[in-house]
Amino acid sequence: MTLTIYNSLSHRQQEFTPLVPSKAGLYTCGPTVYNFAHIGNFRAYVFEDLLKRTLRYCGYEVKHVMNLTDVDDKTIRNSQAAGMALRDFTQQYKDAFFADIKTLRIQPADVYPAATEHIPEMIELIKTLFDKGIAYQAEDKSVYFSIAKWPKYGQLLHIDRDSMRAGVRIKMDEYAKESVADFALWKAYDEADGDVYWDSPWGKGRPGWHIECSAMSSKYLGKTFDLHCGGIDNLFPHHEDEIAQSEAANGCKFVNYWMHCAHLMVDGQKMSKSLGNFYTLRDVLAKGYTGREIRWVLIGTHYRQSLNFSFKALEEARTSLQRIDEFIKRLKERTADATAEDGVQEILDKAAAAFTAGLEDDLNISTALAALFDLIREGNRLMDEGKLAGAAAAKVLTLLDRFDTVLAVFTPDEADSAPADIIAKAEARQAARKAKDFATADAIRKELDEAGWIIEDTPKGPRVKRK
C-alpha cells in the first residue's frame, strides 16, 4: 500500500511522494493568539495531528512547523482593549493553546515560530518582491503585492483572471472571498496601532498576516517543502496569497501538497456566539467531558467532510471509548493465563491490514475505526470461547498500542478514573457482600449510581467505571 492524499492544489487524490525519501516537511497554520481557541480551530489541529501521526505510522520522519500569529489586526485591537502590552496579552493565549493541545493529546510541533520574532525575515522577503517590481508602495505608505504582475495568482481556487481587480487594494489582514485584489505585505504605521511597529525600508509599520507564514515556513522547511495544511477557511485568501508571494520571491514551487479540512458545525448550525453554540475547549471540559472524548469526536469524521459537533456525539464517544477500555481490561486480565491462540493471528493480520489501508486512503478514518471494532468484536468472541489468552492476548495489546500511536485515545484521562472516595465506596460494598450484608451493598451501589459510577462484578473482582 502507498499513502495517498487529496491535494487541494491539483484537486485530486495523489500518491504522496516527499522531496526527500522517508522524510516529510509539514507546515500547519497555527492559532492567532488573541483569545482562547474554539473547537472549530481544534478540528483543524486534530486533523493535522492525525496526518502527522499517520505519516509516522507509515514510516516517515516528520519535521513539523506551526506558526503562532502574535501580531495582526485582532491581537493589536484586543490587547489595547485589555490595556495590556501586546507581548503580555498574547503570551496568556499561547500558554492556553499549549495546555489545550496537551489535553487533546496533540503531538507538539518541532518548531513554533512566533511572528514577532521573525520580522527581519519578512522584511527581507518583501524587499525581494519590491526589487522584482511585484510589490509597490502605495500613497498610504503601505507595501502591496500586485496581482497584475503575477499571472499565476489563483492556483488554489483556479480564479478567472478577468475577475481580478488590478489596482484595488486591501489593507486588512483578512478579507472576503470575493475581494480578489492587491494585498498588504507591509502595513504602514497607524496611530491605532499604538506602540506596535517596527522600522523598515518603507517606514515604520508591521507585516501583513500573509507574509508571516511565507517567511517562517521557508526559514524552517526550505523554499519548497512537502505539505501545508489548514482549515478550508484558510484556502483563500491566506493560502492563495502565501503561494503568490513565496513563488514570486523565490522563483520556485512553494508547496507540493495542500490539505484542507472542512468546517465544524454545532448541532447542524454554523458556530456563532449569537446562536449560543460557540464553545472553546474549556467550555466543553467544564460540562464534564474529557479531552479524549472530545478528540474522539473530532477525529471520527473524515477531514474533508463537515463535522457536526454535538453533546450527543460526546455521549456516543464516551460509550465507544468505554467499549475499548473494557476490551483492553479483558485482554490484560488474560495475559497471565495459559496461552490460547486459536485463529488469533489471522484476525490480527486482517485488522492491521484494514487499519493501515484506511489511513493510507487519504486518512479514511471510517475504514480504520471499522477495522478496530472488528478486532474488538472478534477478540471478545474468542475470549468468550476460551481461545484467546496468555501470549496471544499480549499480541493483541501490542497491535492496539500500534493503532494508538495514530488514534491516541486508548489511555483513559484522569477524569475517567474513579477517584479515591468512589474506590473506597466500592471496597466497602465488596466487604458488605462478603459479610452477606446485602442491604448495605445495595445501598452503596445505589449511591455510586447516583454519583455517575457503575460497579461490574467479574470473576476477578468488581470493576468501577463511569456511567
C-alpha positions in Angstrom: 0.0 0.0 0.0 1.0 3.6 -0.6 -0.1 6.7 1.2 -2.4 8.9 -1.0 -3.8 12.3 -0.1 -6.2 14.7 -1.6 -4.2 17.7 -2.9 -6.1 21.0 -2.9 -3.7 22.3 -5.5 -4.4 19.6 -8.1 -8.0 19.0 -7.0 -7.4 15.2 -6.9 -6.1 12.4 -4.7 -2.4 11.7 -5.3 0.3 9.4 -4.1 2.4 11.2 -1.5 6.0 11.5 -2.8 8.2 13.6 -0.5 11.1 15.7 -1.7 13.5 13.6 0.4 12.7 9.8 0.7 11.2 8.8 4.0 11.1 12.4 5.3 8.2 14.9 5.3 8.2 18.6 5.9 4.9 19.8 7.3 3.7 23.3 7.9 0.4 24.0 9.6 -1.3 27.3 10.2 -1.4 27.8 14.0 -3.5 30.0 16.2 -3.9 33.7 16.2 -3.4 34.3 19.9 -6.0 37.0 20.6 -8.4 34.7 22.5 -8.9 31.0 23.6 -9.0 28.7 20.6 -12.5 27.3 19.9 -13.5 23.7 18.9 -13.6 24.7 15.2 -9.9 25.6 15.4 -9.2 22.3 17.2 -11.0 20.4 14.4 -8.1 21.6 12.1 -5.4 21.0 14.7 -6.6 17.4 15.5 -6.8 16.6 11.7 -3.2 17.8 11.3 -2.2 15.7 14.3 -3.9 12.7 12.7 -2.0 13.4 9.5 1.4 13.7 11.3 0.8 10.5 13.2 -0.2 8.7 10.0 2.9 9.8 8.3 5.0 8.5 11.2 2.9 5.3 11.3 3.8 4.9 7.6 7.5 5.2 8.3 8.1 8.9 7.6 10.3 11.1 9.7 8.3 14.3 10.1 9.5 17.9 10.7 6.5 19.9 11.8 6.4 23.7 11.9 3.3 25.5 13.3 3.3 29.3 13.4 1.9 31.5 16.2 0.3 34.7 14.9 1.0 37.2 17.7 0.7 40.4 15.7 -2.2 41.2 13.4 -5.4 43.4 13.5 -7.1 41.3 16.2 -4.2 40.9 18.6 -3.5 44.6 18.5 -7.1 45.6 18.9 -7.8 43.2 21.7 -4.6 43.9 23.6 -5.4 47.6 23.6 -8.9 46.9 24.8 -7.4 44.8 27.7 -4.9 47.6 28.5 -2.0 45.2 28.1 1.2 45.2 26.2 1.0 43.1 23.1 3.6 40.6 24.2 1.9 40.0 27.6 -1.5 39.8 26.1 -0.6 37.2 23.5 1.5 35.2 25.9 -1.5 34.2 28.0 -3.2 32.8 25.0 -0.1 31.0 23.8 0.1 29.3 27.2 -3.6 28.4 27.0 -3.1 26.9 23.5 -0.3 24.7 24.6 -2.4 23.5 27.6 -5.3 22.7 25.3 -3.3 20.7 22.7 -1.9 18.6 25.6 -5.5 17.9 26.8 -6.4 16.8 23.2 -3.2 14.6 23.0 -1.9 16.6 20.0 1.8 16.0 19.5 3.7 19.2 19.7 5.3 20.7 16.6 9.1 20.7 16.3 9.1 24.5 15.9 6.6 27.1 16.9 7.9 30.3 15.3 6.2 33.5 16.5 5.5 36.2 14.0 7.0 39.0 16.2 10.3 37.1 16.4 10.7 36.9 12.6 10.2 40.4 11.4 13.7 40.6 9.7 12.9 37.6 7.6 9.6 39.1 6.5 11.2 42.4 5.6 13.8 40.6 3.5 11.1 38.7 1.6 9.2 41.9 0.9 12.4 43.6 -0.3 12.9 40.8 -2.8 9.3 41.2 -4.1 9.9 45.0 -4.2 13.1 44.7 -6.1 11.4 42.4 -8.7 8.7 45.0 -9.3 5.9 42.7 -7.9 5.5 44.8 -4.8 4.9 48.5 -4.7 4.4 51.2 -2.1 1.1 53.0 -2.3 0.1 56.5 -1.4 -0.9 55.3 2.1 2.8 54.2 2.6 1.9 50.5 2.9 3.5 48.0 0.6 1.2 45.8 -1.5 1.6 42.7 -3.7 0.5 43.4 -7.3 -1.6 40.5 -8.6 -1.5 42.1 -12.1 2.3 41.5 -12.0 1.9 37.8 -11.1 -0.1 35.9 -13.8 -0.1 32.6 -11.7 -2.2 34.1 -9.0 -5.2 31.9 -8.2 -3.7 28.4 -8.3 -5.8 27.0 -5.4 -9.1 28.5 -6.5 -8.5 28.5 -10.3 -9.6 32.1 -10.3 -10.6 33.6 -13.6 -8.1 36.4 -14.4 -10.9 38.7 -15.6 -12.4 38.6 -12.1 -9.2 40.2 -10.6 -9.3 43.9 -9.9 -5.9 45.3 -10.6 -5.0 48.3 -8.5 -7.8 47.7 -5.9 -6.0 47.4 -2.6 -6.9 45.6 0.7 -5.0 46.6 3.8 -6.9 44.4 6.2 -5.3 41.1 7.3 -8.5 39.1 6.5 -11.0 39.9 3.8 -13.9 38.4 1.9 -13.5 35.7 -0.7 -14.9 38.0 -3.5 -12.1 40.5 -2.8 -9.5 39.4 -5.4 -7.2 42.4 -5.1 -3.7 43.6 -4.2 -3.0 42.6 -0.6 -0.8 44.2 2.0 2.7 42.9 2.6 3.8 45.7 5.0 1.2 47.9 6.7 2.3 51.5 7.3 2.0 52.7 10.9 -1.3 54.0 12.0 -2.0 55.7 15.3 -4.5 53.0 16.1 -1.5 50.5 16.3 -0.2 52.3 19.4 3.3 51.2 20.2 3.2 48.2 17.9 5.5 48.8 15.0 8.9 48.0 13.5 11.3 50.0 11.3 11.6 49.0 7.7 12.9 50.5 4.3 9.3 51.8 3.8 8.9 53.4 7.1 7.7 52.2 10.4 4.9 49.7 10.4 4.2 46.0 10.7 3.9 43.0 8.4 0.6 41.8 6.8 -0.7 38.5 8.1 0.0 36.5 4.9 3.7 37.3 4.6 4.3 35.9 8.1 3.8 32.2 7.1 5.8 32.6 3.8 8.8 33.9 5.7 8.7 31.4 8.6 7.9 28.3 6.6 10.8 28.9 4.2 13.2 29.6 7.1 12.5 26.2 8.8 11.5 24.0 5.9 13.1 25.5 2.8 11.8 27.4 -0.2 10.0 24.3 -1.4 8.5 21.7 1.0 6.1 18.8 1.1 2.9 19.6 3.0 0.9 22.7 4.1 -2.4 22.3 6.0 -5.1 24.3 7.4 -8.9 24.8 7.6 -10.8 25.3 4.4 -11.3 29.0 5.5 -7.6 29.5 5.1 -7.6 28.4 1.5 -8.5 31.9 0.3 -7.1 34.4 0.7 -4.4 33.3 3.1 -3.0 30.3 1.4 -3.5 31.7 -2.1 -1.6 34.8 -1.1 1.2 32.7 0.5 1.7 30.8 -2.8 1.8 34.0 -4.8 4.3 35.9 -2.7 6.5 32.9 -2.0 6.8 31.7 -5.6 7.2 35.2 -6.9 10.0 35.9 -4.5 11.8 32.6 -4.6 11.3 31.6 -8.2 10.3 28.0 -7.4 7.3 26.0 -6.3 6.2 26.7 -2.8 4.4 23.6 -1.6 3.8 20.2 -3.3 0.7 19.1 -1.4 -2.0 21.3 0.2 -4.6 19.7 2.5 -7.6 21.5 4.0 -10.2 20.2 6.5 -13.9 21.1 6.2 -15.9 23.3 8.6 -17.1 22.2 12.0 -20.8 22.7 12.7 -22.5 22.6 16.1 -25.9 20.8 16.1 -26.1 21.3 12.4 -25.5 25.1 12.5 -22.6 27.3 12.0 -20.9 28.1 15.3 -21.5 31.6 16.5 -21.8 33.5 19.7 -25.2 34.9 18.7 -26.7 31.4 18.4 -25.3 30.4 21.8 -23.4 27.4 20.3 -19.9 28.9 20.4 -17.6 26.7 22.5 -13.9 26.8 23.5 -12.3 23.6 24.6 -12.6 24.8 28.1 -16.3 25.3 27.8 -16.8 21.7 26.8 -14.5 20.3 29.5 -16.5 22.3 32.0 -19.6 20.4 31.0 -17.9 17.2 32.3 -16.4 15.7 29.1 -12.8 14.7 28.8 -10.0 15.5 26.4 -10.0 12.1 24.8 -13.8 12.1 24.4 -13.6 15.4 22.5 -10.6 14.1 20.5 -12.7 11.0 19.5 -15.5 13.2 18.2 -13.0 15.5 16.3 -11.2 12.6 14.5 -14.3 10.5 13.9 -15.4 12.3 10.7 -13.3 12.3 7.5 -11.4 15.6 7.5 -12.8 16.7 4.1 -16.4 16.3 5.4 -18.2 18.8 7.6 -18.1 17.6 11.2 -21.3 18.1 13.2 -20.3 18.6 16.8 -22.9 17.8 19.5 -23.2 16.7 23.0 -25.0 13.6 21.8 -21.9 12.8 19.8 -19.8 13.2 23.0 -22.1 10.8 24.9 -21.6 8.3 22.0 -17.9 8.9 22.2 -18.0 8.0 25.9 -19.8 4.8 25.1 -17.3 3.8 22.3 -14.3 4.5 24.5 -15.7 2.5 27.4 -16.1 -0.4 25.0 -12.5 -0.1 24.0 -11.5 0.2 27.7 -13.4 -2.9 28.6 -11.7 -4.9 25.8 -8.3 -3.8 26.9 -9.0 -4.7 30.5 -10.2 -8.2 29.5 -7.0 -8.7 27.5 -4.8 -7.6 30.3 -6.6 -9.9 32.8 -5.9 -12.8 30.5 -2.2 -12.2 29.7 -1.2 -14.2 32.8 -3.3 -17.2 31.9 -2.1 -20.2 29.9 -1.7 -19.3 26.2 -4.7 -19.9 23.9 -4.2 -18.8 20.3 -7.0 -20.3 18.1 -7.3 -18.1 15.0 -5.8 -15.0 16.6 -3.0 -14.3 14.2 -5.4 -14.3 11.2 -7.6 -11.8 13.0 -4.6 -9.6 13.9 -3.3 -9.6 10.3 -6.7 -8.7 8.9 -7.2 -5.9 11.4 -3.7 -4.4 10.8 -4.1 -4.5 7.0 -7.5 -2.9 7.1 -6.5 -0.2 9.6 -3.4 0.7 7.5 -5.3 0.7 4.2 -7.8 3.1 5.7 -5.2 5.6 6.8 -3.3 5.3 3.5 -6.5 6.2 1.6 -6.5 9.9 2.3 -6.8 9.3 6.1 -10.1 7.3 5.7 -10.8 7.2 9.4 -14.1 5.3 9.0 -12.3 2.3 7.5 -9.6 2.5 10.2 -12.1 2.6 13.0 -14.2 -0.2 11.4 -11.0 -2.4 11.5 -10.6 -1.6 15.2 -14.1 -2.5 16.1 -14.0 -5.7 14.0 -10.9 -6.6 16.0 -12.7 -5.9 19.3 -15.8 -7.9 18.3 -13.7 -10.9 17.2 -11.4 -10.7 20.2 -14.3 -10.7 22.6 -15.8 -13.7 20.8 -12.5 -15.6 21.1 -12.1 -14.7 24.8 -15.7 -15.8 25.4 -14.8 -19.2 23.8 -11.6 -19.5 25.8 -9.5 -19.2 22.6 -7.6 -16.0 23.4 -5.3 -15.7 26.4 -1.6 -15.5 27.5 0.9 -14.6 24.9 -1.9 -14.2 22.3 -3.7 -11.6 24.4 -0.4 -9.8 24.7 -0.1 -9.8 20.8 -3.5 -8.1 20.6 -2.4 -5.5 23.1 0.7 -4.8 21.1 -1.3 -4.2 17.9 -3.7 -1.9 19.9 -0.6 0.1 21.1 0.4 0.5 17.4 -3.1 1.7 16.5 -3.0 4.1 19.4 0.2 5.8 18.0 -2.3 7.2 15.5 -5.6 7.5 17.4 -4.2 8.5 20.8 -7.3 7.6 22.7 -6.8 4.3 24.4 -5.3 5.6 27.7 -8.1 7.0 29.9 -7.9 10.5 31.1 -7.5 11.1 34.8 -11.1 12.2 34.8 -12.2 8.8 33.6 -10.5 7.0 36.5 -12.5 6.5 39.7 -11.4 9.0 42.4 -10.3 7.7 45.8 -13.7 8.2 47.5 -15.5 6.2 44.8 -13.0 3.4 45.1 -13.4 3.4 48.9 -17.2 3.0 48.5 -16.7 0.2 46.0 -14.4 -1.6 48.5 -16.9 -1.0 51.3 -19.6 -2.6 49.1 -17.4 -5.6 48.4 -16.7 -6.0 52.2 -20.5 -5.9 52.8 -21.1 -8.5 50.2 -18.6 -10.8 51.8 -20.3 -10.3 55.1 -23.6 -11.1 53.4 -24.9 -7.7 54.3 -26.7 -7.3 51.0 -28.8 -4.3 52.1 -25.7 -2.2 52.7 -24.1 -3.5 49.5 -27.2 -2.5 47.5 -27.4 0.9 49.2 -23.7 1.6 48.3 -24.4 0.5 44.7 -27.3 3.0 44.5 -25.0 5.8 45.9 -22.4 5.0 43.3 -25.0 5.0 40.5 -26.3 8.4 41.6 -22.8 9.7 41.6 -22.4 8.5 38.0 -20.5 5.3 38.6 -21.3 1.7 37.8 -19.9 -1.5 39.6 -19.5 -4.6 37.4 -18.9 -7.8 39.3 -16.5 -10.1 37.5 -14.8 -13.4 38.3 -11.6 -11.4 39.2 -13.4 -8.9 41.4 -15.5 -5.8 41.0 -14.8 -3.1 38.4 -15.8 0.5 38.8 -16.4 2.6 35.6 -18.1 5.9 34.8 -21.7 5.6 33.6 
